[in-house]
Amino acid sequence: MYHGQSVSLVLPTYNEKDSIREVINNFAALGALDEIIVVNNNAKEGTSQEVAGTAAREVLESDQGYGAAIMRGLREAKGDLVAVCEPDGTFLERDIFKLLEYSRDFDVVYGSRTMNDLIWEGANMGWFLRFGNWSVAKLMEVLYGSCSLSDVGCTYRLLNRQARDLVLATCRIKANYFGPEMMMATIRAGLKNVQIPLNYKERVGVSSVTGNHFVAFKLGLRMIWLILGKRFTRFPPPDCPLPAGRI
C-alpha cells in the first residue's frame, strides 16, 4: 500500500530461474507491495519450484513473448498501481520507491538505465547498448512530443489504473519490442508520462537478447520500424517475431 493505493508487481519470467527467488524476497521485504505476480512464460525448468514458497503468485502464460507475458500480468493485477520489473537481478528493488513517489504526479513512470553514475560495475550497458537505447528514445521523443526520454528498453516501470487499462485496450505486440509500444500508447493518449534514472546492475545469467549484439541490433531496428510506422502510416507494423528472450 502506498498513500492509500494498493500496489501490484508483475514479474515476467523466461530465463531467470537462478535469480527470481531472491528478487521476489527482496521486493517482499520492502513492505510496499500488496501482491507479487510471476508470469511464467514457458520459463526454464525449475522456475516454478523457485517461486513456490515465496510471497508471489504464479500464473502460466503459454503465448510466448515479453509482450504477451506483460499483458497477462496486467490483466491479473488487482492494484491501483502496477509496477513491472524483470527478475534477472539487474534492477535494485528499492528503486520502486522512486517510481511510487513520481506516481503521485504522473500516470506512468518509466525507468532509465542510461545514467552513468547509476550503472554498476559488471552491468551490461556498454556504449553500444547505451547509445542505441538513448538514440531510439530520442527518436520517439522528437516524433511524439513526449517527456524527455533516454532509454527505450528499460523494463522497470509503473502505471496507474488508467494507464494500465489503456495499455490493455490498445497494445497488441507480443514480442520483445512491446515496451516501446506501451510508451507510445500512453504518450499518444495524452497521459502524464515521466522517465527517471534507476540503478542498473549485473545480470544473473546471460540475456538471450542484450547478451548478443547482433540480436540487440535487430531488436533496435524493429523498435525504430515500429516508432516510424505508428507515426507516419495509417496501420501499425505487424508483430514480427524475434528470438525468445528478454530486453
C-alpha positions as CSV (number, residue, x, y, z in Angstrom):
1,M,0.0,0.0,0.0
2,Y,1.3,3.5,-0.9
3,H,-0.6,6.6,0.2
4,G,-3.8,4.7,0.3
5,Q,-3.3,3.0,-3.1
6,S,-2.8,-0.8,-3.5
7,V,0.4,-1.8,-5.3
8,S,0.9,-4.8,-7.6
9,L,4.1,-6.1,-9.0
10,V,4.4,-8.1,-12.2
11,L,7.5,-10.2,-12.8
12,P,7.6,-11.8,-16.3
13,T,10.0,-14.7,-16.4
14,Y,11.5,-16.8,-19.1
15,N,15.2,-17.3,-18.3
16,E,15.5,-16.1,-14.7
17,K,15.4,-19.3,-12.6
18,D,18.7,-18.5,-10.9
19,S,17.6,-15.0,-9.7
20,I,13.9,-15.0,-9.4
21,R,13.6,-16.2,-5.8
22,E,16.0,-13.6,-4.4
23,V,14.3,-10.9,-6.4
24,I,10.8,-11.9,-5.0
25,N,12.1,-12.0,-1.5
26,N,13.9,-8.6,-1.8
27,F,10.7,-7.0,-3.1
28,A,8.5,-8.6,-0.4
29,A,10.9,-7.4,2.3
30,L,10.2,-3.8,1.3
31,G,6.7,-3.9,2.7
32,A,5.2,-1.8,0.0
33,L,3.5,-4.4,-2.2
34,D,0.1,-5.8,-1.9
35,E,0.7,-8.6,-4.4
36,I,3.5,-10.0,-6.5
37,I,2.6,-11.8,-9.7
38,V,5.1,-14.0,-11.5
39,V,4.1,-14.7,-15.1
40,N,5.7,-17.9,-16.2
41,N,6.2,-17.5,-19.9
42,N,7.4,-21.0,-20.8
43,A,10.2,-20.5,-18.3
44,K,13.2,-22.6,-17.8
45,E,12.6,-25.9,-16.0
46,G,12.8,-25.4,-12.2
47,T,11.5,-21.8,-12.2
48,S,8.1,-22.8,-10.6
49,Q,10.0,-24.5,-7.8
50,E,12.0,-21.3,-7.1
51,V,8.8,-19.3,-7.0
52,A,7.0,-21.8,-4.7
53,G,7.1,-20.9,-1.0
54,T,7.7,-17.2,-1.8
55,A,5.2,-14.3,-1.4
56,A,4.5,-14.4,-5.1
57,R,1.5,-15.9,-7.0
58,E,2.5,-17.7,-10.2
59,V,0.4,-17.7,-13.4
60,L,1.2,-19.5,-16.6
61,E,1.2,-17.8,-20.0
62,S,1.9,-20.2,-22.8
63,D,1.7,-17.5,-25.6
64,Q,5.4,-16.8,-26.0
65,G,6.8,-13.3,-25.8
66,Y,7.6,-10.5,-23.5
67,G,4.6,-8.5,-24.5
68,A,2.3,-11.5,-24.0
69,A,3.7,-12.0,-20.6
70,I,3.3,-8.4,-19.5
71,M,-0.3,-8.2,-20.9
72,R,-1.2,-11.3,-18.9
73,G,0.4,-9.8,-15.8
74,L,-1.5,-6.5,-16.2
75,R,-4.8,-8.4,-16.6
76,E,-4.1,-10.4,-13.4
77,A,-3.0,-7.4,-11.3
78,K,-5.6,-6.0,-8.9
79,G,-3.7,-3.0,-7.6
80,D,-4.4,0.7,-8.1
81,L,-0.7,0.9,-9.2
82,V,1.1,-1.7,-11.1
83,A,4.8,-2.0,-11.3
84,V,6.6,-4.2,-13.9
85,C,10.1,-5.4,-13.5
86,E,12.3,-8.2,-14.9
87,P,13.5,-10.6,-12.2
88,D,17.0,-11.0,-13.7
89,G,18.9,-9.2,-10.9
90,T,19.7,-6.1,-12.9
91,F,17.3,-3.8,-11.1
92,L,17.5,-2.5,-7.5
93,E,14.3,-3.5,-5.8
94,R,14.2,-0.4,-3.6
95,D,14.0,1.8,-6.6
96,I,10.3,1.0,-6.7
97,F,10.0,3.8,-4.1
98,K,11.3,6.3,-6.7
99,L,8.6,5.1,-9.1
100,L,5.9,5.2,-6.5
101,E,6.9,8.8,-5.4
102,Y,6.6,10.0,-9.0
103,S,3.3,8.2,-9.4
104,R,1.8,10.9,-7.2
105,D,2.1,13.3,-10.1
106,F,2.3,11.1,-13.2
107,D,0.1,8.4,-14.7
108,V,3.1,6.4,-16.0
109,V,6.7,6.4,-14.6
110,Y,9.3,4.8,-16.9
111,G,12.8,3.9,-15.7
112,S,16.0,4.7,-17.4
113,R,19.2,2.6,-17.2
114,T,21.5,5.1,-19.0
115,M,22.7,7.5,-16.2
116,N,26.4,6.7,-15.9
117,D,26.6,7.1,-12.1
118,L,23.9,4.5,-11.6
119,I,25.3,1.9,-13.9
120,W,27.0,-0.7,-11.6
121,E,30.3,-2.4,-12.4
122,G,29.6,-5.5,-14.5
123,A,26.2,-4.3,-15.8
124,N,25.6,-4.9,-19.5
125,M,25.2,-1.3,-20.5
126,G,28.3,-0.6,-22.6
127,W,28.4,2.2,-25.2
128,F,26.6,0.1,-27.9
129,L,23.5,-0.6,-25.8
130,R,23.6,2.7,-24.1
131,F,23.8,4.8,-27.3
132,G,21.3,2.5,-29.0
133,N,18.7,2.9,-26.3
134,W,19.3,6.6,-26.0
135,S,19.1,7.3,-29.7
136,V,15.9,5.3,-30.3
137,A,14.4,7.0,-27.2
138,K,15.2,10.4,-28.6
139,L,13.6,9.5,-31.9
140,M,10.4,8.7,-30.1
141,E,10.7,11.9,-28.0
142,V,11.0,14.1,-31.2
143,L,8.3,12.3,-33.2
144,Y,5.8,12.1,-30.4
145,G,6.5,15.2,-28.4
146,S,6.9,13.2,-25.2
147,C,8.7,14.0,-22.0
148,S,12.4,13.7,-22.0
149,L,13.4,10.1,-22.8
150,S,16.8,8.5,-22.5
151,D,16.1,4.8,-22.6
152,V,13.5,2.9,-24.7
153,G,14.3,-0.6,-23.4
154,C,14.1,-0.3,-19.6
155,T,11.6,-2.8,-18.3
156,Y,11.2,-1.3,-14.8
157,R,8.2,0.9,-14.9
158,L,4.9,1.7,-13.1
159,L,1.4,2.5,-14.3
160,N,-1.7,3.7,-12.6
161,R,-5.1,2.1,-13.3
162,Q,-6.0,4.5,-16.1
163,A,-2.7,3.7,-17.9
164,R,-3.0,0.0,-17.4
165,D,-6.5,-0.1,-18.8
166,L,-5.3,1.9,-21.8
167,V,-2.4,-0.5,-22.5
168,L,-4.7,-3.5,-22.2
169,A,-7.1,-1.9,-24.7
170,T,-4.7,-0.7,-27.3
171,C,-1.4,-2.7,-27.3
172,R,-1.1,-5.8,-29.4
173,I,2.6,-6.7,-29.8
174,K,3.6,-9.9,-28.1
175,A,7.3,-9.9,-28.8
176,N,10.3,-8.3,-27.2
177,Y,9.6,-4.8,-28.5
178,F,6.4,-4.4,-26.6
179,G,8.0,-1.8,-24.3
180,P,8.1,1.0,-26.9
181,E,4.5,0.2,-28.0
182,M,3.4,0.7,-24.4
183,M,5.3,4.0,-24.2
184,M,3.8,5.3,-27.5
185,A,0.3,4.3,-26.4
186,T,0.5,6.3,-23.2
187,I,2.2,9.3,-24.8
188,R,-0.3,9.4,-27.7
189,A,-3.2,9.2,-25.3
190,G,-2.1,12.3,-23.5
191,L,-1.4,10.6,-20.2
192,K,1.2,12.3,-17.9
193,N,4.5,10.4,-18.5
194,V,7.9,10.8,-17.0
195,Q,11.2,8.9,-17.2
196,I,13.6,8.7,-14.2
197,P,17.1,7.3,-13.7
198,L,17.3,3.9,-12.0
199,N,20.2,1.7,-10.8
200,Y,21.3,-0.9,-13.2
201,K,23.3,-4.0,-12.1
202,E,25.0,-7.0,-13.5
203,R,22.5,-9.7,-14.7
204,V,22.4,-13.1,-13.2
205,G,23.0,-15.3,-16.2
206,V,23.1,-14.2,-19.8
207,S,20.3,-12.5,-21.7
208,S,19.3,-14.1,-25.0
209,V,18.7,-10.5,-26.4
210,T,21.1,-8.0,-24.9
211,G,23.7,-10.7,-24.4
212,N,24.1,-10.8,-28.2
213,H,24.9,-7.5,-30.0
214,F,23.5,-8.8,-33.3
215,V,20.2,-9.8,-31.8
216,A,20.1,-6.5,-29.9
217,F,20.8,-4.6,-33.1
218,K,17.9,-6.4,-34.8
219,L,15.6,-5.6,-31.9
220,G,16.6,-1.9,-32.2
221,L,15.7,-1.9,-35.9
222,R,12.3,-3.4,-35.0
223,M,11.7,-0.7,-32.5
224,I,12.6,2.0,-35.0
225,W,10.3,0.5,-37.6
226,L,7.5,0.4,-35.0
227,I,8.1,4.0,-34.0
228,L,8.1,5.3,-37.5
229,G,5.3,3.1,-38.6
230,K,2.9,4.2,-35.9
231,R,3.8,7.8,-36.5
232,F,3.6,8.0,-40.3
233,T,1.4,5.2,-41.5
234,R,-2.3,4.5,-41.0
235,F,-1.7,1.0,-40.0
236,P,0.9,-0.1,-37.5
237,P,3.7,-2.5,-38.5
238,P,2.9,-6.2,-37.9
239,D,4.0,-8.0,-34.8
240,C,7.1,-9.7,-36.3
241,P,8.6,-12.5,-34.1
242,L,12.0,-12.3,-32.6
243,P,14.0,-15.0,-30.8
244,A,12.5,-15.8,-27.4
245,G,14.1,-13.8,-24.5
246,R,14.0,-10.5,-22.7
247,I,15.2,-7.0,-23.4
